[in-house]
């Protein structure tokens, strides 16, 4: 039963990646593309967490946390840059 749930979780993660890439490609404004990139980073964090669970190496959870923090700071920096530009 747990294997089926993990397979469903993996499939949903990859569907989210596909939706994020589509949004990144067809985004009309720069803000749409930034939101798509932020969504892809959140999805990749969940992919790292799933891999950590499957491999039994929970050190990858620390990697996911650091990646999330850096992603958050990058989005803040980009938002501040766009605010000053307009």
C-alpha positions in Angstrom: 0.0 0.0 0.0 2.8 2.4 0.8 4.5 1.7 -2.5 1.4 2.7 -4.4 1.1 6.0 -2.4 4.8 6.8 -3.1 4.2 6.1 -6.8 1.2 8.4 -6.9 3.2 11.1 -5.1 6.0 10.7 -7.7 3.5 11.0 -10.5 1.9 14.1 -9.0 5.3 15.7 -8.6 6.2 15.1 -12.2 2.8 16.4 -13.3 3.5 19.5 -11.3 6.8 19.9 -13.0 5.1 19.7 -16.4 2.6 22.3 -15.4 5.3 24.6 -14.1 7.4 24.3 -17.3 4.3 25.1 -19.4 3.6 28.2 -17.2 7.2 29.2 -17.5 7.1 29.0 -21.3 3.8 30.6 -22.0 4.0 33.2 -19.2 3.1 36.6 -20.6 4.9 38.8 -18.0 8.1 38.5 -16.0 6.0 38.0 -12.9 4.3 35.0 -14.3 7.7 33.4 -15.1 9.1 34.2 -11.6 6.1 32.6 -10.0 6.5 29.5 -12.3 10.2 29.3 -11.3 9.3 29.6 -7.6 6.7 26.9 -8.1 9.3 24.6 -9.7 11.6 25.1 -6.8 8.9 24.1 -4.3 8.1 21.0 -6.4 11.8 20.1 -6.6 12.0 20.4 -2.8 9.2 17.9 -2.6 11.1 15.7 -5.1 14.2 15.9 -2.9 12.2 14.9 0.2 10.6 12.0 -1.6 14.0 10.8 -2.7 15.3 11.1 0.8 12.5 8.9 2.0 13.0 6.3 -0.7 16.8 6.1 -0.3 16.7 6.3 3.5 19.2 9.1 3.6 17.6 11.8 5.6 20.6 14.2 5.1 18.8 15.2 1.9 16.1 16.9 4.0 18.8 19.4 5.1 19.6 20.0 1.5 15.9 20.6 0.7 15.7 23.1 3.6 18.7 25.0 2.5 17.4 25.0 -1.1 14.1 26.4 0.1 15.7 29.1 2.1 17.9 30.2 -0.9 14.9 30.1 -3.2 12.9 32.3 -0.9 15.7 34.8 -0.7 16.2 34.8 -4.4 12.5 35.5 -5.0 12.6 38.4 -2.5 15.7 39.8 -4.3 14.0 39.6 -7.7 10.8 41.2 -6.4 12.8 44.1 -4.9 14.7 44.5 -8.2 11.4 44.6 -10.1 9.9 47.0 -7.7 12.7 49.5 -8.1 12.7 49.1 -11.9 9.0 50.1 -12.3 
